[in-house]
């Protein structure tokens, strides 16, 4: 009789262990799926910003071509950041002299839905994303 009791107890403990491990595994999978979107979004924003900085370095100015490239990259990547430039322009132009540094800042926020109950509004966390890139003009303007 005692052996039967011990055997049943071991099986029930093993069942609880497996159930607990399953709950941990499912919560890790949920976290991975929920956090996948912000990482991909940030990666796309970084790629877009690096491409824009490289284009300005090569052209030496921030003009309509750079704005068109930014809009094209925004639609292609599916991102909608706010883009701001800081540069020491040559007086009265949009040109940046050789070896002058300029800064590109991209900002956006991304929302992560944690819980979406049927009886109320979803629980959302907004994560601000900001990245600054510094470039150096490679064009000499006479």
C-alpha positions in Angstrom: 0.0 0.0 0.0 2.8 2.4 0.9 4.6 1.7 -2.4 1.4 2.6 -4.4 1.1 5.9 -2.5 4.7 6.8 -3.2 4.4 6.0 -6.9 1.2 8.1 -7.3 2.9 11.0 -5.5 6.0 10.9 -7.7 3.7 10.9 -10.8 1.7 13.9 -9.6 4.9 15.8 -8.8 6.3 15.0 -12.2 3.1 16.2 -13.8 3.3 19.5 -11.9 6.9 19.9 -12.9 6.0 19.4 -16.6 3.1 21.8 -16.3 5.3 24.4 -14.7 8.0 24.0 -17.4 5.3 24.4 -20.0 4.0 27.6 -18.5 7.5 29.0 -18.4 8.1 28.1 -22.0 4.9 29.6 -23.2 5.6 32.9 -21.3 9.0 33.1 -23.0 7.5 32.5 -26.4 4.9 35.2 -25.7 7.6 37.7 -24.7 9.6 36.9 -27.8 6.6 37.4 -30.1 5.5 40.6 -28.3 9.0 42.1 -28.4 9.8 41.1 -32.0 8.1 44.1 -33.5 10.1 46.8 -31.7 13.4 45.2 -32.5 12.6 44.9 -36.2 11.3 48.5 -36.3 14.4 49.9 -34.7 16.6 47.9 -37.1 14.7 49.4 -40.0 15.0 52.9 -38.6 18.8 52.5 -38.1 19.2 51.2 -41.6 17.2 54.1 -43.0 19.3 56.6 -41.0 22.6 55.1 -42.0 21.6 55.2 -45.6 20.6 58.9 -45.3 23.8 59.8 -43.6 25.9 58.1 -46.2 23.9 59.8 -49.0 24.6 63.3 -47.4 28.2 62.4 -46.9 28.6 61.6 -50.6 26.6 64.6 -51.9 27.7 67.2 -49.4 24.3 68.8 -49.1 20.8 68.2 -47.7 18.4 69.0 -50.6 15.3 67.7 -52.2 17.1 64.5 -53.4 17.8 63.6 -49.8 14.2 64.4 -48.8 13.0 62.2 -51.6 15.3 59.4 -50.6 14.0 59.7 -47.0 10.4 59.4 -48.1 11.2 56.5 -50.3 13.0 54.7 -47.5 10.1 55.4 -45.1 7.6 53.8 -47.4 9.9 50.9 -48.2 10.8 50.1 -44.6 7.4 50.8 -43.2 8.7 53.3 -40.6 7.5 56.8 -39.8 10.1 58.5 -37.8 10.7 62.2 -37.3 13.9 63.2 -39.0 15.9 66.3 -38.0 19.2 67.5 -39.3 21.9 69.7 -37.6 24.6 70.9 -39.9 27.0 73.8 -40.3 25.8 75.0 -43.7 27.8 77.3 -46.0 26.1 80.8 -45.7 22.9 81.0 -47.7 23.0 77.4 -49.0 22.2 73.9 -48.0 25.7 72.7 -48.6 28.1 71.3 -46.1 31.8 72.0 -46.6 34.4 69.2 -46.7 35.2 67.6 -43.4 32.4 69.4 -41.5 30.4 67.2 -39.2 26.6 67.0 -39.4 24.1 65.1 -37.2 21.0 63.2 -38.2 18.4 62.4 -35.4 15.5 60.0 -35.9 12.8 59.7 -33.3 9.6 57.6 -33.1 7.6 55.7 -30.6 6.3 52.1 -30.9 3.4 50.6 -29.0 3.4 47.1 -27.6 0.0 45.6 -26.7 0.4 43.5 -23.7 -3.2 42.5 -23.1 -6.2 43.1 -25.3 -9.3 42.2 -23.3 -12.7 42.0 -24.9 -14.4 44.1 -22.3 -12.1 47.1 -22.2 -9.3 49.0 -23.8 -6.0 47.2 -24.4 -3.0 47.5 -22.1 -0.3 49.3 -24.2 3.2 50.3 -23.5 4.8 53.0 -25.6 8.5 52.8 -26.2 10.3 55.9 -27.5 13.1 55.2 -30.0 15.7 57.8 -30.7 19.0 57.4 -32.6 21.7 60.0 -33.6 24.1 59.5 -36.4 27.1 61.8 -37.1 28.5 62.1 -40.6 31.3 64.1 -42.2 30.9 65.8 -45.6 33.2 64.4 -48.3 32.6 67.2 -50.8 34.7 70.4 -51.3 32.5 73.3 -52.3 34.3 76.3 -54.0 
